[in-house]
Amino acid sequence: MQTFVRHRFYWLNFGIPLLCAAVVFLAFDLTRIDIAFSNLFYDPVSQTFPIGKMQLFEKITHKWPRIIPNWTGEVAIIGALLSFLWGCVNAHKYPKFAAFLEKIKLAPALRFTARHRRDFLFVVFAFSLSTGVIHYLKSHTSVYCPVETTQYAGKIEHKDWYENFDLFNTAGEGRCWPGGHASGGFTMLALYFVARRYRWRHAKAVLYGSLALGMIYGTTRVFQGWHYMSHTFWAGIFIWLTCLLTALAFYGRARLDQPLRQTTVGVEDSAGGARVSAG
């Protein structure tokens, strides 16, 4: 039974994204679906993506949304640093200092960060590794964005990522595959694994919210001509795998595979006052 549960965890968490990768490769990279979708937002008369010229749209969908992953990463870094600070506070050796921290209400926050040090460090590492993976893939595939290619009045010939891929060397100047902006949204998947560690009943909401955020980030860039739709899918696949491997290193499979806690509601039986649980 334990072997089945372990294999089921790996089949779901690795199998589904790898299956998605195969589908994206066959359905998008080997066809012209990407171009057909981008054509819907391209004006051949002006030879531009009209939405890409809207400054307000650019701010709302590209610049402002960066706040979410940026602030999350910054909070994780601060939390990780503070978690080590609490370890230096010895209440027996420095009772006045400890009392001062209690008085200004800083001690509870420091205790919280110390208690969740592994989680803060996990988020820091997951964000850093995800960013590193995306930057590696960008520089080693040298894919140019649609607006930079001759397909859309640019100067560079369009090539798919597998045509340029170089494992050890920089492939060229292109930096469009996978989607960088989409990956910023998908990095919030790290919070899902923290929620899974604690079996939080709303963990799936964090999962779906992170996926939706990445898709929104990526799709709006497609509207502007700065990415193809498949770039968003690839970003999500690579970020998921990176966060999953990092979570396995920090927490282990057994902890991540525990069932989520359910809400227990006490209901009094009208006859005998017995309580039953609904979850």
N, C-alpha and C positions, 0 to 999 in steps of 0.2 A: 504493500500500500504506500509506504514512504517513497519507494522508487517511482511509483506512478505519479505521486504528487510532485516530486522533484522534476520529473520529465515534463509533466504538464506545465509547470512554471516556465521552463526553458522553451517549450514549444510555443507557448502563448507569447512570451515576451521577446523572444528572438525570431520565432517562426513567422509571426504576423508582419513585423517590419521588413523581414527579408522577402516575404511574399509580395508585400507592397512594392518593394524595390524592383522585383521582377516585372510586376504589372506596369509600373511607371516606365521602366526601360523599354518594354515591348510596345506599350500603348502611346508613349510620347516620344522617346528618343529615337525610335525607329520609324516614326511616322511624321506627318506634318500637322498633327493636332495642335501642337504648341503655336505654330505660326498661324493656323486658322483661328485660334482663339484670340491671339494678339491682334490679328487683322480687324477684329470687331471694334477695336478702340483706336485704330489708325486711320488718319485722313489722308488718302493718296493725293488729294489736290494740293494741300498745304505741305504734304510730306512730313507731318508731325503727329504726335499723340496729343490731341487737344487737352486732355485731362492733365498731362504732364506740365502744362503751362499755367495751371491754376495754383497760385501761391498759397491760398487758403487751404486747398486740398493737400498741398505739400506739407504744410505745417501740421494740420490735423492728423494726417495719416503717416507721416514719416518722421518729423522732428519731435513733436510732442509725445508720441507713444514710446519713444526711447526712455522716457522717464521711468516707466514701470520696471523693465529689467535692470536699468542702471541703478535705481534706488534700491532694488532688491539685492543686487550684488554689493552695494555699499553698506547696507545694513548687515549683511552676512560678514563682511570684513570687520566692521566695527564690533559686532557681536563676538567674533572669534578672538579679537584682540582683548576685549574686556573680560572674556572667560579666563584668560591667563592672569589678568590683573587680580581677580578675586582670589586666586591661589596664593598670591603674595601677601594677602591680608591675613595676619595671624591674630585672631581675637584675644588669645591668651597673652601673646607677646606685646601686642599694641592695642590694649583695650580701649584707650581714648579715641584712637583713630577709627576703630571698628564702631564705637558708639557714635562718632561723628557721621560715619556713612549711614548708619541706621537713622540718625536724626534728619538727615537731608534726603532720606528715602532712596538713596542710591544703592544701599546694600541688597535689597530685594532684586533689583535689576542685575547686579553683579552675580548674585547667586543663580539667577535664572540663566544667564549666559554661561556660567560654569557648568550648570546641569545639562545644558544643550550644546556644549562645545563641539561634540562630534557632528551635530546637525549643521551648525554654522560653518564648520570646516568643510563638510560635504558640499554645501551650496557653493562655497568659494571654489573648491576644486572642480565641481561639475560645471560651473560657469566658465572657469578658466580653460578646462579641457575642451569644452564645446566650442569656445571661441578659437582655440588652437586648431581643432580639427577642421573647422570651416575655413580658416585662413590657409591651412595646408592645402586643402582641396582647391581653393580658388587659385592659388599660385601654381599648382602642379597640373592644372587643366587648361588655364588660360582661355576661358570662354568669355567672349565679349557680349555686352548687353545688346538687346534688340536694336535700340536707337543708335548703336555704334556700328551696326552691320549694313551691308549694301541692301539687305532685304528691306530696310526702312530708311533709305537715303543716307546711310552712314558710309564709312570708308573701308571697313574691315569685312572680309568674307566670313559668313557665318559657318562655324564648325561646332560639332557636338563635343562634349567633354571627353568621350572615349577616343576621339580622333587625336587629341593633343596630350592625353594623360602621360605624365612622366613621373615615375615613382620617386626618384632621387633628386631631380633637378627642376628648377623653375621652368615652366613650359612657355612662358611668354608674359605679356603685359596685361592680358585680360583678367578680370577679377569678378566675374558675374555668376559663377556656378560653384556651389549651391547659393541660394538666396541668403544674403547676409542679414537683411532687415527681418526676414521671416525667422531666421535662426534666433534673433533676439527675443522674439515672442516665444519660440519653442523652448528656450532655455528655462522658462518658468516650469517646465516639466520636472525640474529638480525638486520643486516643492511637493510634487505628487509623491515622490519616493520618501520624502520626510513624513508626509501624511500616512503613507503605507507602513512605515516603520512603527508608528504609534497606533495603527489600526483605526485612524480617524474615520468616522462614518461618512464624512463628506469628501473623502479622498478622490472618489470618482468625479466629483464636481470640479476639483482642482485639475484633474486630468483633462476633462473635456474643455474647461476654461482655457488651459494652456494651449491645447491643440487649436481651439478657436482663435486665440490671440495670434498664434503663428500664422494661421491661414489668412486672417484679416491683414496682418502686416504684409504678407507676401503677395496677396491678391491685389492690394492697392498699388503695389509697385508694378504689377503686370499692366494695370490700367494706364500707368504713366509711361510704359514702354521700357522700363528698366529691368525687367525680368520676364522670362517665360514661366508659364504656370508650373511646369515640371520642376523648376528651380526651387519652388516652395515645397513641393512634395519631397524632394531630395534632402532639403534642409531639415525637415521634420524627421525623416528616417535616420539621418546621421546624428542629430541631437538626441533622439530617443535612445539609440544604441550607446552613445557616449554617456548619457546620464545613467542608463541601466548598468553598464559596466562599472561606473564609479560607485553607484549605490551598492552593488554586490561587494565591492572591495571594502566599503565602509560599514555595511550593515549585515551582509550575508544573506543567502537565499531564504533561510528559514524565517528570519524576521520579516522579510518583505512578502512572504507568501502566506502570512497569517490572515485569516478572514477578518474583514472589517467589523468593528463593533456596531451593534444595532441599538437603536433607541428603545429603552424598556419603559413601557407605560403601565403603571399600576391601575387596574380596573377592579373595583369592588363588586363582588357578586351580591346581588340583592338579597339572596336567601341567607347565606351564612357569613357574609363579610370576607370571603376568600379573595385573594388577589391573584390575578393571572397576568402573564407577561405577553405583550404583543410586540413583535419586532420584526 
